[in-house]
Amino acid sequence: MSSQSEVMHCYERIAALAAQMLSLTRNCQWGELPAHEAIYSGMVDRLKEIEPLESLHEEQVARKYFLLSRIASQQAEISSLVMPQLRHLGEVLRNLEQQESLQKAYGQHSDIRL
């Protein structure tokens, strides 16, 4: 595989991964996202290494910008779906921390009767 085709392969793969991550997010399959994100990040890192070394043909540049637009749109939707879940998780964790703090402060025995 030549460097130019590898560059475009990376863009195509990143776009496909973004689409898969969006599908997982829409279906609330949160547990599967980290593995996809790791591959996605690896592809982005690889692209950062190889893209500066090669120039693309006019058709490839057009395809690259089409893919970038699609990826950006998918990432925006992923973010809009993930952020409320992260806020909710943060609230749950804060509640658990408060409960733990109260249990430590007042003891774990709830058999004291008034």
Backbone bond lengths (Angstrom), bond angles and torsions (degrees), N, CA, C in turn:
res aa  C-N    CA-C-N  psi(-1)  N-CA   C-N-CA  omega(-1)  CA-C   N-CA-C  phi
1 M - - - 1.446 - - 1.517 108.89 -
2 S 1.313 116.65 126.56 1.457 119.25 179.05 1.518 109.47 -74.88
3 S 1.348 115.59 164.30 1.457 120.22 -179.06 1.520 111.57 -60.58
4 Q 1.349 116.20 -41.34 1.462 118.51 -179.94 1.514 111.03 -61.86
5 S 1.290 117.51 -45.98 1.456 119.02 179.75 1.528 110.57 -69.13
6 E 1.303 117.50 -28.99 1.461 119.72 176.02 1.523 110.48 -67.82
7 V 1.339 116.71 -39.28 1.462 120.37 177.00 1.528 109.48 -59.33
8 M 1.323 116.58 -50.11 1.457 119.65 -179.17 1.525 111.19 -66.93
9 H 1.322 116.77 -35.13 1.462 120.13 175.63 1.535 109.56 -59.23
10 C 1.322 117.13 -42.44 1.467 120.71 178.93 1.521 110.77 -61.93
11 Y 1.331 117.20 -45.62 1.466 119.69 178.50 1.523 111.29 -61.50
12 E 1.317 116.81 -43.69 1.467 120.74 179.12 1.526 111.01 -62.64
13 R 1.310 115.92 -42.79 1.474 120.91 -178.97 1.532 110.42 -67.38
14 I 1.309 117.36 -41.31 1.468 121.23 178.48 1.526 109.53 -62.67
15 A 1.325 117.00 -42.72 1.469 120.58 178.29 1.527 110.81 -62.84
16 A 1.313 117.14 -41.85 1.467 120.86 178.81 1.527 110.60 -65.05
17 L 1.313 116.50 -42.31 1.470 120.20 178.69 1.527 111.28 -65.05
18 A 1.322 117.00 -39.81 1.469 120.39 177.61 1.527 109.84 -61.59
19 A 1.324 117.00 -40.76 1.470 120.79 178.39 1.528 110.62 -64.66
20 Q 1.323 117.04 -41.58 1.462 120.72 178.14 1.527 111.11 -64.89
21 M 1.328 115.93 -42.23 1.472 120.27 179.66 1.530 110.30 -64.92
22 L 1.312 117.55 -37.94 1.455 121.01 177.32 1.525 110.13 -64.13
23 S 1.305 117.24 -43.44 1.462 121.02 177.97 1.531 110.91 -61.37
24 L 1.315 116.23 -44.84 1.470 120.19 177.83 1.524 110.93 -61.13
25 T 1.316 116.13 -41.54 1.461 120.88 -179.17 1.524 110.48 -66.06
26 R 1.318 116.71 -45.55 1.467 120.16 178.36 1.522 111.83 -59.40
27 N 1.331 116.77 -32.56 1.463 121.93 -179.37 1.528 113.17 -94.01
28 C 1.330 116.42 10.18 1.476 123.00 178.01 1.526 112.12 55.24
29 Q 1.312 116.76 37.07 1.461 121.87 177.56 1.526 108.47 -94.41
30 W 1.334 114.71 65.20 1.464 122.04 -171.55 1.530 112.25 -62.06
31 G 1.303 117.76 -34.51 1.457 121.32 -176.69 1.519 114.15 -65.53
32 E 1.314 117.00 -23.33 1.462 120.60 -178.48 1.526 112.73 -89.33
33 L 1.314 116.83 -14.16 1.467 120.06 -177.25 1.527 114.50 -63.50
34 P 1.335 120.09 -43.46 1.476 118.67 -176.20 1.532 114.32 -57.65
35 A 1.311 117.46 -39.14 1.475 119.42 179.84 1.525 110.66 -65.62
36 H 1.314 116.51 -41.79 1.468 120.11 177.89 1.527 110.82 -66.10
37 E 1.313 115.90 -41.18 1.464 120.08 -179.59 1.525 111.02 -63.86
38 A 1.331 117.10 -36.20 1.469 120.79 178.74 1.529 110.54 -64.51
39 I 1.327 116.73 -42.66 1.465 120.38 178.19 1.527 109.57 -66.29
40 Y 1.324 116.02 -43.64 1.467 122.52 179.01 1.528 109.69 -56.79
41 S 1.328 116.92 -49.50 1.471 121.20 179.94 1.520 111.75 -62.20
42 G 1.319 116.58 -38.86 1.461 120.36 176.84 1.520 112.10 -62.86
43 M 1.328 116.13 -39.56 1.467 119.71 178.15 1.526 110.78 -67.62
44 V 1.320 117.42 -39.79 1.468 120.98 177.79 1.524 110.02 -63.50
45 D 1.327 116.39 -43.14 1.468 119.91 178.20 1.526 111.22 -61.63
46 R 1.323 116.23 -42.96 1.467 120.33 178.82 1.523 110.26 -63.23
47 L 1.309 116.98 -42.07 1.457 121.66 178.81 1.525 111.44 -61.36
48 K 1.321 116.57 -39.88 1.467 120.34 178.02 1.525 111.36 -61.38
49 E 1.334 116.26 -32.74 1.466 120.62 179.64 1.528 112.18 -73.89
50 I 1.316 116.72 -43.41 1.473 119.57 -169.40 1.523 114.69 -94.82
51 E 1.320 117.73 -27.80 1.473 118.57 -174.40 1.528 113.49 -63.30
52 P 1.343 119.62 -41.07 1.469 118.05 -179.57 1.536 113.96 -63.99
53 L 1.305 116.60 -16.95 1.455 120.81 -176.36 1.528 113.22 -84.36
54 E 1.324 117.27 -13.94 1.457 120.60 -174.22 1.519 111.07 -133.23
55 S 1.314 114.89 149.53 1.465 119.56 171.74 1.528 107.58 -104.47
56 L 1.314 114.68 149.83 1.453 120.36 -177.50 1.522 110.37 -102.03
57 H 1.322 115.59 152.66 1.461 121.43 173.62 1.518 109.00 -71.60
58 E 1.308 116.36 161.48 1.466 121.99 -177.26 1.536 112.33 -53.77
59 E 1.336 116.92 -42.72 1.466 120.76 179.64 1.529 110.87 -65.59
60 Q 1.332 115.67 -38.09 1.459 119.78 179.27 1.526 110.98 -67.85
61 V 1.324 116.49 -38.40 1.465 120.53 178.27 1.528 109.66 -62.84
62 A 1.326 116.63 -43.37 1.468 120.68 178.33 1.527 110.25 -61.89
63 R 1.312 116.93 -44.25 1.481 121.17 178.57 1.521 110.36 -64.42
64 K 1.318 116.72 -41.45 1.465 121.90 178.98 1.531 109.97 -57.53
65 Y 1.323 118.23 -47.46 1.461 120.65 -178.24 1.523 112.20 -69.81
66 F 1.319 116.96 -32.99 1.459 119.96 173.43 1.529 109.95 -62.06
67 L 1.336 115.87 -47.16 1.466 120.18 -179.97 1.524 111.28 -64.04
68 L 1.331 116.54 -42.11 1.464 119.60 179.14 1.526 111.50 -60.87
69 S 1.314 116.76 -40.14 1.462 120.94 178.02 1.527 110.82 -62.80
70 R 1.316 115.76 -45.21 1.466 120.91 179.23 1.525 110.86 -64.34
71 I 1.322 116.70 -43.83 1.469 121.48 179.12 1.523 110.34 -61.33
72 A 1.321 117.23 -45.22 1.466 121.13 -179.78 1.528 110.92 -61.54
73 S 1.312 116.81 -41.54 1.463 121.30 178.43 1.524 110.85 -63.98
74 Q 1.325 116.45 -44.08 1.464 120.72 179.46 1.525 110.81 -65.73
75 Q 1.321 117.21 -41.57 1.459 120.85 178.93 1.525 111.06 -63.22
76 A 1.324 117.05 -38.70 1.464 120.70 178.60 1.526 110.39 -63.57
77 E 1.327 116.99 -42.75 1.467 119.37 178.55 1.522 111.11 -67.89
78 I 1.329 117.28 -40.55 1.465 120.36 176.67 1.523 109.83 -57.50
79 S 1.306 115.92 -47.39 1.465 120.78 179.98 1.525 111.23 -60.12
80 S 1.329 116.82 -42.86 1.470 120.00 -178.84 1.526 111.54 -65.71
81 L 1.318 117.95 -26.82 1.461 121.63 178.07 1.525 112.53 -87.18
82 V 1.318 116.64 -32.74 1.466 120.74 -176.87 1.531 112.12 -80.26
83 M 1.316 117.36 -38.20 1.469 120.19 -174.60 1.529 113.18 -57.27
84 P 1.334 120.44 -45.07 1.467 118.61 177.06 1.531 112.55 -61.72
85 Q 1.320 116.36 -35.12 1.465 119.66 177.86 1.526 110.85 -66.50
86 L 1.325 116.83 -39.97 1.460 120.79 178.24 1.527 111.13 -66.07
87 R 1.336 116.90 -40.04 1.467 119.87 176.54 1.520 110.65 -62.28
88 H 1.329 116.36 -43.74 1.463 120.82 178.69 1.531 110.58 -61.81
89 L 1.311 116.54 -44.67 1.461 120.56 178.39 1.525 110.64 -60.52
90 G 1.334 116.90 -41.28 1.461 120.99 177.12 1.524 111.69 -60.56
91 E 1.323 116.93 -41.17 1.462 121.16 177.88 1.525 110.84 -63.89
92 V 1.318 116.27 -43.82 1.466 120.56 179.25 1.527 109.92 -61.32
93 L 1.317 117.22 -44.50 1.465 120.72 179.90 1.530 111.16 -63.97
94 R 1.332 117.41 -40.64 1.469 120.28 177.55 1.527 110.70 -63.06
95 N 1.321 117.07 -41.34 1.468 120.31 177.93 1.521 111.30 -63.24
96 L 1.315 116.61 -42.21 1.466 119.87 177.82 1.524 111.53 -63.49
97 E 1.337 116.35 -40.78 1.469 120.16 177.88 1.521 110.95 -63.55
98 Q 1.336 117.34 -39.52 1.459 120.88 178.24 1.519 110.60 -65.60
99 Q 1.319 117.14 -42.39 1.455 120.71 178.18 1.527 111.06 -62.15
100 E 1.318 115.96 -43.09 1.463 120.56 178.89 1.523 110.50 -63.56
101 S 1.310 116.14 -42.56 1.457 121.02 178.72 1.527 110.95 -62.35
102 L 1.320 117.46 -43.08 1.466 121.25 177.77 1.518 111.31 -64.85
103 Q 1.324 117.01 -40.30 1.463 120.14 178.53 1.520 111.06 -63.57
104 K 1.318 117.09 -39.16 1.464 120.54 177.83 1.517 110.71 -68.06
105 A 1.329 116.52 -40.37 1.461 120.79 -177.27 1.521 112.02 -70.00
106 Y 1.312 117.72 -38.78 1.461 121.15 -174.63 1.514 113.75 -109.57
107 G 1.287 116.74 5.89 1.455 120.86 179.93 1.519 110.33 84.00
108 Q 1.293 114.92 160.02 1.457 118.97 -177.17 1.517 112.14 -90.84
109 H 1.327 117.77 -2.29 1.439 120.54 -179.22 1.514 109.92 -87.97
110 S 1.302 116.19 121.01 1.457 120.57 179.47 1.523 110.88 -106.95
111 D 1.358 116.23 16.93 1.460 118.53 -178.06 1.528 112.48 -92.75
112 I 1.313 118.41 13.29 1.457 122.17 175.81 1.514 107.07 -80.39
113 R 1.327 115.12 126.97 1.469 118.96 -177.51 1.507 109.76 -111.26
114 L 1.296 115.83 139.54 1.462 121.50 179.04 1.495 110.59 -99.35
